[in-house]
């Protein structure tokens, strides 16, 4: 097991290193055109990029909060507590492996009276919904850019995802009912599943769709923050590049935080349709802003978590005294 982990870390480092070398080479080849471009930083638009990424995180956390409370028959959680439970994971986002935040949620929320199976189920449902709505929105934007993907390919992918999503919304209980016993047999665990009302599932789709739109808008504000002027016909391309690239970075499981993968995918989506300077600088700018949000919101979540732990400690002492 230890050797497998070492190999996984090594592979992730090689991927990040390879993409970094690629970007450095592109910067060297296009340095004159980049240098000729007069960057004009605008603090207001950089702040708006920061704010829209933060809104994206808070909306996805809100979806998690809604689902957990709706499906729990015993314990309940407040939205600030949800921020403490979910967004603390932003500080471990760039560590190898993507299970740190989920393990923490199970550890903390189980103590608060929530079923471990419910925590796993809600986390999976919200992750699925977030990735699905992001891809649907990102591909919908790409319909207007057949030079990147042929329209037939884009429409085929959209149709396939819509069909899969339709099936999952309507038959998720049946699917989980068949898969859970198999999973329990493999893992030697007793994991349960829950009935997800269709109305709740659609509401989660709406929340995550708004979150994906907000996340895409941050790329547009980053463009303006760097001083790039893009036509209205390119706004959806810029938004789509970040939305789709972020999903690709997430599914690259072995790469912490999708570091390098997201930037590479964004560059490929933008190159040939936008200027070279924009294709190279925007992925880096959005990564920097994202990391600033990760640190800010993650630190806030840790502070909230500590306050709740301290309050719980006082309550427990009071209860013992009584």
C-alpha positions as CSV (number, residue, x, y, z in Angstrom):
1,X,0.0,0.0,0.0
2,X,2.9,2.3,0.9
3,X,4.6,1.7,-2.5
4,X,1.3,2.4,-4.4
5,X,1.0,5.7,-2.6
6,X,4.5,6.7,-3.4
7,X,4.0,5.7,-7.1
8,X,0.8,7.8,-7.1
9,X,2.5,10.8,-5.7
10,X,5.4,10.4,-8.1
11,X,3.0,10.2,-11.1
12,X,1.1,13.3,-10.0
13,X,4.4,15.3,-9.6
14,X,5.5,14.1,-13.1
15,X,2.2,15.3,-14.6
16,X,2.4,18.7,-12.9
17,X,6.1,19.0,-13.8
18,X,5.4,18.1,-17.5
19,X,2.6,20.7,-17.8
20,X,4.7,23.3,-16.1
21,X,7.5,22.7,-18.6
22,X,5.0,23.0,-21.4
23,X,3.7,26.3,-20.1
24,X,7.3,27.6,-19.7
25,X,8.1,26.6,-23.3
26,X,4.9,28.4,-24.6
27,X,5.8,31.5,-22.6
28,X,9.3,31.5,-24.1
29,X,8.0,31.0,-27.6
30,X,5.4,33.8,-27.3
31,X,7.2,36.1,-24.9
32,X,7.5,39.0,-27.4
33,X,3.8,39.0,-28.1
34,X,3.0,38.8,-24.4
35,X,5.5,41.5,-23.6
36,X,4.0,43.7,-26.3
37,X,0.6,43.5,-24.7
38,X,0.1,46.3,-22.2
39,X,-1.5,44.6,-19.1
40,X,-3.7,47.0,-17.2
41,X,-4.7,45.5,-13.9
42,X,-8.1,46.5,-12.5
43,X,-8.6,45.8,-8.8
44,X,-12.4,46.0,-9.0
45,X,-12.7,43.2,-11.6
46,X,-10.1,41.1,-9.8
47,X,-12.2,41.5,-6.6
48,X,-15.3,40.5,-8.6
49,X,-13.5,37.4,-9.9
50,X,-12.7,36.6,-6.2
51,X,-16.3,37.2,-5.2
52,X,-17.8,35.0,-7.9
53,X,-15.6,32.1,-7.0
54,X,-16.5,32.5,-3.3
55,X,-20.2,32.6,-4.3
56,X,-19.6,29.3,-6.3
57,X,-18.2,27.6,-3.2
58,X,-21.0,29.0,-0.9
59,X,-23.7,27.8,-3.3
60,X,-22.3,24.3,-3.5
61,X,-22.0,24.3,0.3
62,X,-25.7,25.5,0.5
63,X,-26.7,22.6,-1.7
64,X,-24.9,20.1,0.6
65,X,-26.6,21.8,3.6
66,X,-30.1,21.6,2.0
67,X,-29.7,17.9,1.1
68,X,-28.3,16.8,4.5
69,X,-31.1,18.5,6.5
70,X,-33.8,17.3,4.1
71,X,-32.7,13.6,4.3
72,X,-31.8,13.5,8.0
73,X,-34.7,12.6,10.4
74,X,-32.7,13.2,13.6
75,X,-29.8,15.7,13.6
76,X,-29.9,19.0,11.8
77,X,-27.1,21.4,10.9
78,X,-27.0,25.2,10.4
79,X,-25.5,26.8,7.3
80,X,-22.5,28.3,9.1
81,X,-21.8,24.8,10.5
82,X,-22.0,23.5,6.9
83,X,-19.3,26.0,5.9
84,X,-17.2,24.7,8.8
85,X,-17.7,21.1,7.8
86,X,-17.4,21.4,4.0
87,X,-15.1,24.4,3.3
88,X,-12.4,23.4,5.8
89,X,-11.4,20.9,3.0
90,X,-10.3,23.9,0.9
91,X,-7.1,24.0,2.9
92,X,-6.3,20.4,2.1
93,X,-7.3,20.7,-1.5
94,X,-3.7,20.6,-2.8
95,X,-2.6,17.7,-0.8
96,X,-2.4,14.3,-2.7
97,X,-5.6,12.5,-2.6
98,X,-9.2,13.9,-2.7
99,X,-10.7,12.1,0.4
100,X,-9.4,14.3,3.1
101,X,-12.4,16.6,3.2
102,X,-14.9,13.7,3.1
103,X,-13.1,11.8,5.9
104,X,-13.2,15.0,8.0
105,X,-16.9,15.5,7.3
106,X,-17.7,11.9,8.4
107,X,-15.5,12.3,11.6
108,X,-17.0,15.6,12.7
109,X,-20.7,15.1,11.6
110,X,-20.9,11.6,13.0
111,X,-20.2,13.1,16.4
112,X,-23.0,15.6,15.8
113,X,-25.4,12.7,15.3
114,X,-25.5,12.2,11.6
115,X,-25.4,8.8,10.0
116,X,-22.1,8.0,8.2
117,X,-24.0,6.5,5.3
118,X,-26.1,9.7,5.0
119,X,-22.9,11.9,5.0
120,X,-21.4,9.7,2.2
121,X,-24.6,9.7,0.2
122,X,-25.2,13.5,0.4
123,X,-21.5,14.1,-0.5
124,X,-21.8,11.8,-3.5
125,X,-25.1,13.3,-4.7
126,X,-23.8,16.9,-4.4
127,X,-20.5,16.0,-6.1
128,X,-22.4,14.3,-9.0
129,X,-24.8,17.2,-9.3
130,X,-22.0,19.8,-9.3
131,X,-20.0,17.9,-12.0
132,X,-23.0,17.2,-14.1
133,X,-24.4,20.7,-14.1
134,X,-21.0,22.2,-14.8
135,X,-20.4,20.0,-17.8
136,X,-23.9,20.7,-19.1
137,X,-23.4,24.4,-18.8
138,X,-19.9,24.4,-20.2
139,X,-20.8,22.3,-23.2
140,X,-23.9,24.5,-23.9
141,X,-21.6,27.4,-24.2
142,X,-19.4,25.5,-26.6
143,X,-22.3,25.0,-29.0
144,X,-21.5,28.6,-30.3
145,X,-17.8,27.6,-31.1
146,X,-17.8,24.8,-33.6
147,X,-14.1,25.6,-34.4
148,X,-13.2,24.1,-31.0
149,X,-15.6,21.1,-31.1
150,X,-17.7,20.2,-34.1
151,X,-21.4,21.0,-33.4
152,X,-22.2,17.3,-33.9
153,X,-19.8,16.3,-31.2
154,X,-21.0,18.9,-28.8
155,X,-24.7,18.1,-29.3
156,X,-23.9,14.4,-29.0
157,X,-22.1,14.9,-25.7
158,X,-24.9,17.2,-24.4
159,X,-27.6,14.6,-25.4
160,X,-25.7,11.8,-23.7
161,X,-25.2,13.7,-20.5
162,X,-28.9,14.9,-20.4
163,X,-30.0,11.3,-20.9
164,X,-27.8,10.0,-18.1
165,X,-28.9,12.8,-15.8
166,X,-32.5,12.1,-16.6
167,X,-32.1,8.4,-15.7
168,X,-30.2,9.2,-12.5
169,X,-32.8,11.7,-11.3
170,X,-35.7,9.3,-11.9
171,X,-34.0,6.0,-11.0
172,X,-31.2,6.9,-8.5
173,X,-32.9,4.9,-5.7
174,X,-33.1,1.8,-7.9
175,X,-29.5,2.2,-9.0
176,X,-28.2,2.6,-5.4
177,X,-30.4,-0.3,-4.3
178,X,-28.6,-2.6,-6.8
179,X,-25.1,-1.2,-6.3
180,X,-25.0,-0.8,-2.5
181,X,-25.0,-4.6,-1.7
182,X,-22.2,-5.1,-4.2
183,X,-20.2,-2.3,-2.7
184,X,-20.8,-3.5,0.9
185,X,-19.6,-6.9,-0.1
186,X,-16.4,-5.5,-1.6
187,X,-15.6,-3.1,1.2
188,X,-16.9,-5.3,4.0
189,X,-19.1,-2.4,5.2
190,X,-22.7,-1.7,6.0
191,X,-23.4,1.4,3.8
192,X,-27.0,2.4,3.3
193,X,-28.7,4.5,0.7
194,X,-31.6,6.9,0.9
195,X,-34.7,8.0,-1.0
196,X,-33.9,11.2,-2.8
197,X,-37.2,13.1,-3.7
198,X,-37.2,14.2,-7.3
199,X,-38.1,17.8,-6.3
200,X,-35.1,18.0,-4.0
201,X,-32.8,16.6,-6.7
202,X,-34.0,19.2,-9.2
203,X,-33.5,21.9,-6.6
204,X,-29.9,20.8,-6.1
205,X,-29.5,21.0,-9.9
206,X,-30.7,24.6,-9.9
207,X,-28.3,25.5,-7.0
208,X,-25.3,23.9,-8.7
209,X,-26.2,25.4,-12.1
210,X,-26.1,28.9,-10.5
211,X,-22.8,27.9,-8.8
212,X,-21.3,26.8,-12.2
213,X,-22.5,30.1,-13.8
214,X,-20.9,32.1,-11.0
215,X,-17.6,30.2,-11.4
216,X,-17.6,30.8,-15.1
217,X,-18.2,34.5,-14.6
218,X,-15.0,34.7,-12.5
219,X,-13.0,33.9,-15.7
220,X,-14.7,36.8,-17.5
221,X,-14.0,39.2,-14.6
222,X,-10.3,37.9,-14.5
223,X,-10.0,38.9,-18.2
224,X,-11.2,42.4,-17.4
225,X,-9.0,42.5,-14.3
226,X,-5.9,41.7,-16.5
227,X,-6.9,44.5,-18.9
228,X,-8.0,42.2,-21.8
229,X,-10.9,43.4,-23.9
230,X,-12.9,40.6,-25.3
231,X,-16.0,40.8,-27.5
232,X,-19.4,39.7,-26.3
233,X,-19.2,36.7,-28.7
234,X,-16.2,35.4,-26.7
235,X,-17.6,35.8,-23.2
236,X,-19.2,32.4,-23.1
237,X,-16.0,30.8,-24.5
238,X,-14.0,32.2,-21.6
239,X,-16.6,31.0,-19.1
240,X,-16.8,27.6,-20.7
241,X,-13.0,27.2,-20.7
242,X,-12.8,27.6,-16.9
243,X,-15.9,25.5,-16.1
244,X,-14.9,22.5,-18.3
245,X,-11.2,22.7,-17.4
246,X,-12.1,22.7,-13.7
247,X,-14.1,19.5,-14.1
248,X,-11.2,17.9,-16.0
249,X,-8.9,19.0,-13.2
250,X,-11.1,17.4,-10.6
251,X,-11.5,14.1,-12.3
252,X,-7.7,13.9,-12.6
253,X,-7.7,12.1,-9.3
254,X,-4.0,11.7,-8.8
255,X,-3.2,15.4,-9.3
256,X,-3.8,17.5,-6.2
257,X,-6.3,20.3,-6.8
258,X,-6.1,19.5,-10.6
259,X,-3.0,21.7,-10.5
260,X,-1.6,21.9,-14.0
261,X,-4.4,19.8,-15.6
262,X,-6.9,22.6,-15.3
263,X,-4.5,25.2,-16.7
264,X,-3.5,22.9,-19.6
265,X,-7.2,22.2,-20.5
266,X,-8.0,25.9,-20.3
267,X,-5.1,26.8,-22.6
268,X,-6.2,24.1,-25.2
269,X,-9.8,25.4,-25.2
270,X,-8.7,29.0,-25.6
271,X,-5.8,28.7,-28.0
272,X,-6.5,29.4,-31.6
273,X,-9.8,31.3,-30.7
274,X,-8.4,34.0,-28.5
275,X,-5.0,35.8,-28.4
276,X,-1.9,33.9,-27.3
277,X,-1.4,36.2,-24.3
278,X,-5.0,35.5,-23.1
279,X,-4.6,31.8,-23.5
280,X,-1.5,31.7,-21.4
281,X,-2.2,34.3,-18.8
282,X,-5.9,33.7,-18.0
283,X,-5.4,30.1,-16.7
284,X,-2.7,31.3,-14.4
285,X,-4.6,34.3,-13.2
286,X,-7.8,32.2,-12.4
287,X,-5.6,29.7,-10.5
288,X,-4.1,32.5,-8.4
289,X,-7.5,34.0,-7.6
290,X,-8.9,30.5,-6.8
291,X,-6.1,29.8,-4.4
292,X,-6.7,33.1,-2.6
293,X,-10.4,32.1,-2.2
294,X,-9.4,28.6,-1.0
295,X,-7.2,30.2,1.7
296,X,-9.7,32.9,2.7
297,X,-12.8,30.7,2.9
298,X,-10.9,27.7,4.2
299,X,-9.4,29.8,7.1
300,X,-12.9,31.2,7.8
301,X,-14.3,27.6,7.9
302,X,-11.5,26.5,10.4
303,X,-12.3,29.5,12.6
304,X,-16.0,28.6,12.6
305,X,-15.2,25.0,13.3
306,X,-13.0,25.9,16.3
307,X,-15.8,28.1,17.7
308,X,-18.3,25.3,17.4
309,X,-15.9,22.8,19.0
310,X,-15.4,25.2,21.9
311,X,-19.1,25.8,22.3
312,X,-19.8,22.1,22.3
313,X,-17.1,21.6,24.9
314,X,-18.7,24.2,27.1
315,X,-22.1,22.5,26.6
316,X,-20.8,19.1,27.5
317,X,-19.2,20.4,30.7
318,X,-22.5,22.1,31.6
319,X,-24.4,18.9,30.9
320,X,-22.0,16.9,33.1
321,X,-22.3,19.4,35.9
322,X,-26.1,19.0,35.8
